[in-house]
């Protein structure tokens, strides 16, 4: 008796919820402990109240998810040691940089709740950098070189000294002065640090520290015709600005000795370097050059395109700042260089949005079915219902009830004659008749309302909308979903991005939604029940409201739709069959038929065992069950 009682008690929804909450709490504690432990090593030589970190983006593009990790780690350590973080724009290349990018980077950082009392520019130090460049030449630690680029690259690779490496200090100063004027003669030359010719670490083979650029600078105009390289300017400005710890991705590790050499050669205050792994995701480009190519060729709508890994792109796709912050801190100061899956990040995001996302309904226009309900209200009725059944704080919505409703074609196809179904937020009904056209599509259905029916006994819970009237219209919406921009999980160094561009990456589904969606503001996150989570992207020119599908972390919503053998790209994420709801991905339900006369938008998959019956070599002593799909 006691065993039956415990089994019954464990089956209750309340008990399951408590058990799940305890499991979640343990998992969160484990993650938190792991994160705390990973940061416990801290920063070398760090002293509370004296730590200064910096985030130095180049204003040549928009921040992407990799930059977000760097910015968040810099802020985390500054706060951990009760220090401060500087934001410094590394603006030493007029060819790429624009004021527009500075403004958007600051806006993106604000979106991530990252702020700094001080915002500086490398260009603030151009005069001091120039003086230090002269100091390097006078001390014999730098020289002018006019070797052609390809030849210089080849000589560095082979460990061959430049023909100008032993030129006199006077000649080197003369060429540097000529470079400063931007003359035809001056632009031929560059300044190289005199470190090594054949060091095994090629980053130490006399790197360029100054070069000419005649384009106007977005802050200093035409004042300068010469600009320091990042490798020269970064350690100097870090030292001048009081940075104590320079956080860099470990792709710079070979250049760390170069960083220290510059500081030692100039005799300025030293800075600690702290490495962490670069963030990489599958099917994702973080190269600014490659991202620029997608923008410039019109393959995306801009830097905030939902297919982009920019901060604006992923925010527009529906990723919350809290999910991003939690994810970055869980990654911590790991040194492992891996290509991460997107699933854990989107799963984390779902846990944040699910408890607060209001629920609405949308019905696909393609093949919409008109339904007449016997026993329904004689006139249109409007009732107030909660936007979220489990969270009344989300608010209330108006739901229209009438004897004429609309449902989706896929739901209608799954109905058996005389089957009892559940109309969500209303009650049960029996399917009394179905009308089909010559193509096998259902055009009309008649239902008998059965409000005394038990929704727990029905297999299908159906979303629906009351047929529109002049006083109670439906709102046209466009549901957008996206594929990865590239078809290869990880591009290699020699891969040309043009060879791996996904042919089709945007998928649209036209639908009608209940009128409650008119009250949404751009950026609001909702759930269209049985379709998934969406973020409101604003109205389109045709008046339709655009909603972008938010991945929920499940494999079906994240799989590349460019997989070879796919018959048709997936238009929208499959609808869950939770609670017995009809399966909405085009696969066969227990009561449906296999010859569905509509496009299911699913991949064509060969049968595992072919068309032949599978013979069982021994008697399994199991119940004999007839094929549920047989005709």
N, C-alpha and C positions, 0 to 999 in steps of 0.2 A: 504493500500500500504506500509506504513512504517513498519508494522508488518512483511509483506513478505520480505521486504528488510533486516530487522534485522535477520530473520530466515535464509535467504540466506547467510548473512555475517557470522553468527555463524557457518554455515556448512562448511565454507572454511577451508582447512588444516592449512593455516597460522594462522587463528583466533584460531582454536583449540589448536595449538602449543603454542600460547601466553597464553591462559587460563591455559593450563596444566603447563607451566613454572611458572606462578604466584602461582598456587596451590602448586607446588613442593617447591617454595621458602618459602611460608608460613609454610609448613610442616617442612622444614629444620630449619626455625627460631624458630618454636615451640620446636623442638627437641633440638636445641642449647640452648634455654633459659632454658629448663627443665634440661639439663645436667649442665649448669652453676649454676643453682639454687641448684642442688644436691651436687655440690662441694663447695657451698658458705659457708657451715658450717666450712669447712677447718679442720685443725689438731689442736688438743688441745695444747695450749701453744706455738704454732709455731711463730717464728720470722723470718722475711725476711732476707735472707742471712745466716741463721744459721741452717736451716733444713737439716738433713742428714737422708735419707732413705736407705734401703738395700734390695736387692733381693737375698735370700740365697738358691739356688737350691742344692739338693743332687745329686752328680754326679753318679747316679745309673740308669739312663735312659735318654731318650730324652725329651725335653720340649714338653708339650701338651698344648692345648688351655686354660686350667685352669691356667697353669703357665704364659701364655701370658698375661692374665688379671692382675695377680699379678705384673708382671714386668712392664706393661704399667702404672698401677696405681702408683707404686713407682716412676717411672720416671715423671709422670704427676705432682705429688705433689712436687717433688724435683725442677722441673722447675717452678712450680707455685710460690714457695717461694724463687726462685733464690738460691737454695741450691745445694746439690749434692746427687747422688745415688751411693751406693757401690754395687758391685757384689761380693758375698762371697760364696764359695763352702762349704757346710756343709758336710765335709768329715770325719765323725767319725765312719764309719762302713765299714771296709775293705772287708767284705763279699760281698757287693753289688757294690762297687764303682770301677770305672776304669778311667784312664786318657782319654780314648777314649770319654767318656761321657762329660768330661769337655770341650774338644775341640769342640764337636758338639753343646753343649749348648751355647758356646760363638758364634759359627757360626749362630745358630738359633736366638740368640738375635740380632746379626748384621742384619739378614734378617728382623727383626722387627724394625730395626733402633733404637735399644736400645744399648747404649754404656756407659761405665764407665771409668773414669780416673784411678780408682783403682780396681784391682781384687785381693781378698784375699782368704784365706782358714782358716777354723777353726783349721786345723792342724798347722797353724802358731803359735797357742797359746797353744799347748799341754803342754809345760813346765809350763806356768802360770796357766793353768787349773788344772794341777797336784798339784801345790803348794796351790791353793785355795781349792782343795779337802782335802788336809791335814789340812788346816785351818778350814774347816768345821768339821772335826773329832775332832780336838783339842778343838774347842769351844763347843763340845757336840751336834752339830747339824747334825751329820751324824754318821752312824755305819756300821760295816761289818756284812753281813748275808750270811749264806750258806743254807738257806731254799730252798728246791726243787721248781722249777718254778711253777708247778701246785698247790703245797701246798701254796706257797706265794700268788698266784693269789686268791685262795680260802680264805685265811686269810684276805687279803685286802678287798675282797668283803663282808666278814662277820664282819669286824672291829675287828679282833683279832690281838693282838700285837705279833711280832716275839719274839721267845725265846732269841734272841740276842740283843733285843732293848736296854737293860740296861747294856750291856757289858761295861767293862772299856775302857777308851780312849786308854790305853796302848795295850790292846788286839786288838782293832780296827785298830790302827796304824800298829801293827804286821801283821795282815791279809792283810792290804792294801799293805804293802811292799812285802808280799808273792805273792800277785796278780801281782805286777809289774814284778816279775821274770818270770811269766807264767808257774810256776811249776804245777805239778799235784794237789798239795794241793791248790795252789793259784787260779786255774781256777774254783774251787768249790764255790768261794766267790764272792760277789758283794758288792758295797757300796750303802746304801740307805739314803736319806735325812730324818731327824727325824722331821717330820712336825706334823703329826696327825695319830692316829690309826683308828678313827671312824668318821672322818669329813663327813658330808653328800655329799660333793664334793669328789668323790673317787680319783680325780687327786691329792688330798692333802694327801692321805693315804701312807705316806712314800715311795715315788717313788724312783726307782733305778737311781743313778746318775753316777755310774762307773761300767763297767763290763769287763771281759777278752775277748780277741779275738787274737788267735795265728797266724792268717793269716797275711802275709806282707801287709803293707799299700802302696798304689800306689805312695805316696810321701815320707813317712818317713821310708819305708822299714821295717826292723826288730827292729827298735829302741824301739818301744812301744809294750807291750803285753796287756795293759789296755787302754780303750778309754772311754771318757765321753759320756753320752747320750745327745740327742738333748735338752732335757728339762733342763739340767744343763749347757751345753755349750752355748746355744743360748743367754740367757739373759746376761751372762758374756761377751761374745765377742761383743754383741751389745753395752754394756757399755764401754768396752775397746776401741772400734773403733770409739766412738763418735756419734753413732746412736742416733738421738733424737726421732724418731718415727718408731716403728716397726709395719709394716702393716701385718696383719695375717687374714686368713679366719676365719669366726666365728665358724668353727668346733673346733677351739682351745680355744673357750671362757671359757670352764671349766678349762682350764689349765692356764688361765691368772693369777689367784691368785698365782699359783705355780711359774710363771715367776717373779712376784713381790716379792714373799717370798725369792727366791734365791738372788736377788739383795739386799734386806734388810738384810738377814742373813750374807752376805759378806761385807756389808757396802760400796758398790760401787755406782757409779753414776747412778741415776734412768733413765729409758727410758719410754716414753709414748707408749702404745699399741693402735692401731687403727684397728678396725674390719671391714671386708667387707664380703659379701656372696660369697661362693664358686660357681664357674660356673659349671652348670650341663646341659647336653643336653640329649634329649630322644634317646634311642637305642645306647647310647654311654658310653664306659668305660674309666674312667680316672685313675683307679687304676693301678699303675706301676706293681704290682704283676700280675694282670690279663692281662695286655698288654704283659708282659714278657711271659706269658703262650702262647699267640697267636704266638709270635715270636718263642719261643722254640719248639713248636709243628708243625711249618711249615705251619700254617693256613694263614699266611701273608708272604709277601716277605721280610719284614724287618721293621725297625722303621720308614721308610719313605713311607710305604705302603699307597696308597690313601684312604684306608678304616680306617686308624688310625687317632685319633684326635691329633696326635703330630703336632707340628709346621711344620715339614717337610712333614708330610702326607697331611695336609690340603693345604699347599702351592703347593704340587705336584698335588692335586686335582683341583687347579685353583683358590684358594682363595687369593685375593690380600691383601697386608699389609694394604693398606688404608681402605679397607672394615673392616678388623679386628680391626683396631684402632678406627674407627668410632663406631663400634658395642660396643667395650669395654667401651668407654667413655660415650655412651648412657646408658649402664648399671650402670655406676657410682658407688658410694659407697653404693648401696642398701644392706639392711640386709636380704631381702627376700630370702629364700632358695626354689628355684623352678627349675623344669626341663624345660629348654627352648626348643622350636622348632628350627629347623635349618632354617626355611623358611625366617625369617627376615634377617638373616646374608647373605644367598645366594642372596636374593633380593637386598640387599645393594651392594653386589658384582657385580650383573648384571648391576646396574646403572653405575658402574665405568668402566666395561669392554666393554659394548655395544657401546659407542661412538668411541672407538678406535680399536676394534677387526676387522681385515680384514676379508672379506667374501670370502669363497671358496666353491667348490662343491665336493660332494662325492656320488658315486652311489654304492649301495649294490650289491655285486657279485651274491648273491643267486637269481636266476630267472631273471637276467638282460635281458632286451629286446632290440633287435636290431631294429632300426628305419631307414627307407629310406624316404628321404624328396624330393619330387618333387618341383622344383623351387629353390632348394638350390644351393650353389656355385658349379661350375664344378670342381674346384680344392680346395684344403685345403687353407683356409684363416686364418690369425692370426691378431686379433685386440687388441688394447690396451684399457683396461677399468679400471675404478677406483676400488680399493679394497673395498672401502666403499662409497656407493652412497651419503651419507650425510656428509662425512668428507674426502675431497680430500687430506688432509694432511697425511692420512694413506698410500697413495702411489698408484701405478698402477700395474696391472697384465696383462698377456697375455692370451687371450681366443681364442681357436681354433674353427673355424666354418667349417663344411663340410656337404655333403649330406648323410652321414652315422653317426648316433648318437646312444647313449645308454641311456635308461631310466630305472627306477625301475619297478619291477613287480607290485607293489601295485598301482603305478600311472597308468600303462597300464590297469589294471583291472577296474579302475574307469572310463575309457573312454567309451562314447556312440558312436555308429556309426554316422558319419557325424558331430560329436560335434566339436565346435571350442574351441581350448585351446591356452594357451600362453606359449611359450618357453622363459623362463626368459632370459633377456639380448639379446634377438633376435627379437621376434615378434610372431604373431599369426599363427596358422596352423589348417587345418581341418583334422579330422581322417577319412581316406578313407577306410581302410581295416585292419583287425586284423587276425592273424594266431594263432591258439591254438593247443596244443598237446593233447594227450589222457587223461591227468590228468586235463585238463581245464586251464593249465597255458598258458599265451600268450608268443609266441616265436618271433613274428615279427609284425611290424606295418608299414603301409604306411601313410605318411602325405603329404598334399599339403600346401606349405608355403603361407601365406596370410599376407604379411607385411603391407597391408593397413588396416588390422583389428584393432579394438579398444580393447586394453588389459583390459580396465575398464569394458567391457561387458562379459568377460569370467569368468567362475567360478574357473578354475584351472590354476594355474601358476606352471609350471613344471621345476625342475632342470634337467639338461642333461649334457652329456659329448660327445665330438666328438669321434667317434670310433678311437682306437689307430692305429698309423702307425709307421714305423721305425723311422721317423724323429719327430714324435709328440706322444710319448708314454704316457700312463697313469701310475700313481704311486700307487702301492698297499699300502693300509693303513688298520690298524686294529683299530676299534672304540671300546673303553673299557668303560663299565659302571659298577657300583658297588652297592651292597646292604649293609645294616647295618650288622655288624658282629654278633649281637645278636637279638633275636626275641622278647625280652621283653623291653618295654619302659624304665623301671627303675628296676634294680636288687635290691632286698632287701638284708639285711645284711647276712641272712642265705642261700641265693640262691647260688647254685653251677653254675658257668659260663658254665661248660660243658653241663649242661642241657638246655641251651638256645642259643646254637651256631647255626647260620643260616647255612643250609645245603649247599647252593650255593650262593656265594657272588660276583663272577666275571662273567661278560657277555661280549662276544666278537662278533663283526660283521665285517666280511671281506668286504672291499669295494675298489673301485678305485677312486682316486682323480685326479684333474687336476694338471699339472706339476708344478704349482706355489708353491705347498707345499714343494718342494725340497729346497727352499730358507729359510725355517724356521729354527730357532735355538731352542734348547731344552728350554722349559719353555715359549715359545711364546703362546699367547692366541689368538684363532681365532673363527670364526663361520662358521660351515658347514651349509649353508642356508637350512632351513626347517628340519634340524636335531638338531641344538642346538649349544651351545658354547663348545669348546674343548681346552685343553692345550696340546701342543706337548710334548710327553714324550721321544722322541728320536727313533732311528731305532732299530728294533729287529734283532736277529741273522739271521732270514730268509730274511732280507732286507726290510720287511714291516715297514712302519712308524707307530708308536703307538700314538694314540690320546686318551686322557682321557676326558670323558664327564664331564662338569661342571654343577652342578645343577643351575637352574635359580630362585629358590624360589617358583615355582608353585608346587601345591600338587602332581601332576602327577610325577614330577621328584624327589620327596622326600619321597613318600610313601614306606613303607617297602614292598619289593617284596616277603617276606616270609609270607604274610598274609594268614591265613588258607582259603582254597577254591580256591587259585590261581591255574589255570590249568597249566600254564607254566610261569617261571620267565620272567619278561620283559627284553628284550635284550638291547634295547636302549630307550632313552626318546622319547615319542610321538612327531611327527612333527606337528607344528601348522598349522591350516587351515586359517591363516590370509590372508586376501585379496582374499578369495575364493579358496585358494590352496586345493588340494585334501587332505582329512583327511587320515593321514598316520599311525594311531594307530590300524588299523584293524577294526574300527567301520564303520558303513555303511554311505556312503555319499549320498547326495540327488540324485545322478545319478548312484550309484553303485547297487550291488545286495547283498542280505543277505547271500547267500551261497558262500562265498569266498573260492576258492579251495586252498588257501595257508594258512600256519600257521600264524595267526595274532599276536601271542605272547601276547595276552591280557587275563585278568582274565575271567573265565566263571562266568557269573552273571545270576541268575534266573530272569525271567520277573516279574515285580512288580505285575501285575494283572493276571499272569498266561496266559494260551493260549486262554481262553474264551473271547469273545467280551465283552467290557464294555458297559453296558446299562446306558444311561443318563436318569434319572427319570423325567426330565422336558425339555421342549424345550428351548435350550440356545439362540435361535435366532441368531446363528452364521452361517457363510457360511458352507455348507456341503462339506467336502474335502475327497476325496478317499484316501485310505491307500497307501502312497508312496512306501511301502515295499511289497505290495501284488504282487503276481506273475501273 
